[in-house]
């Protein structure tokens, strides 16, 4: 399908000098034929001539797009800034609105192509939003693409609720474009609403395939690439949904017994246990504040409270499980040198921290039952045991004379401390 011929009056003011119009027309032809270097050379020569501000703004914008196509992003930004100033100077909202809309689009595209540079991305997103909001507040609310650009930026900033609202405005204006459906699908995936995400990916793919029937060859190829990307993302969401459903059917260890819970959240009293020192049962594992805003893992002789409650979530028949603190939803995480490097903590070696529950391999433990009824809690990564190591005076039991709680760590074999635990149900 051939492109519709453009009217020069759609590009620059109709009052412009006829000789200028003719040159701009040829520049636009070069641009349409992807002759970007020729286009830039022609713009450079023409900018020396007297012309209206909006015509000059259009030429700087056209040169900016050519630079963008040639991946010369710094030059593109310089021209965009000039085009923005000239457009504002022109004064007439009716004449300048189309140009500001085009500038908004290009800033949005620049934010995408420079996303590896956080500072540049942030700057381009800010400039894009400024232009988009100006257009939406001055008569361009019907342009669904403006809403899509705004929603994409909100989504990237993790402002998900507002992003979905803006995507829905776009869909209300133009329900036959795939962009907003894809955007909502991405947001729902990021917020782990996988069922709904799949529905929106299906809508986005179907809509894009219908749109493609009426596009020219260049746009059709671009759409086909986007459709393939969406199909790949859909597969990943489908896999994530299967994994999430499997975890809802996990078997919980409660006081050494098994209890199957299907399709329910793991937050009922039956799923809650405390982890005690086997020989000193008045000493209980807890997560608490260290007084400086950090969460720490320790044992204490206090009365059992919510600070001692853990979910013990079994993953298989070999005793592998997650140990998730009920109150904070932090998980016991075994850190060896490699894991410490991953989370950028210095001077950490074979220790245990309460970290955000991410179903990481470092958060998988193995509960091994001993002949005397105690259990050993072993890191599934390092194979080291969860231990409480004595410091200074030994911590005491039953007499309630607790001197030191000791340090919770990982060791192959404990020589001065304890590594035998008892997992007790808190029904």
Helices and strands as residue ranges (DSSP letters): G 8-10, H 18-32, H 36-46, H 53-69, H 73-90, H 93-113, H 118-136, H 144-156, H 160-173, H 179-190, H 194-212, H 217-248, E 251-254, E 257-260, G 269-271, E 272-277, E 284-289, E 295-300, G 306-308, E 310-314, E 320-325, E 330-335, H 337-342, E 351-356, G 361-363, E 365-369, E 375-379, E 385-389, E 407-411, E 417-418, E 421-425
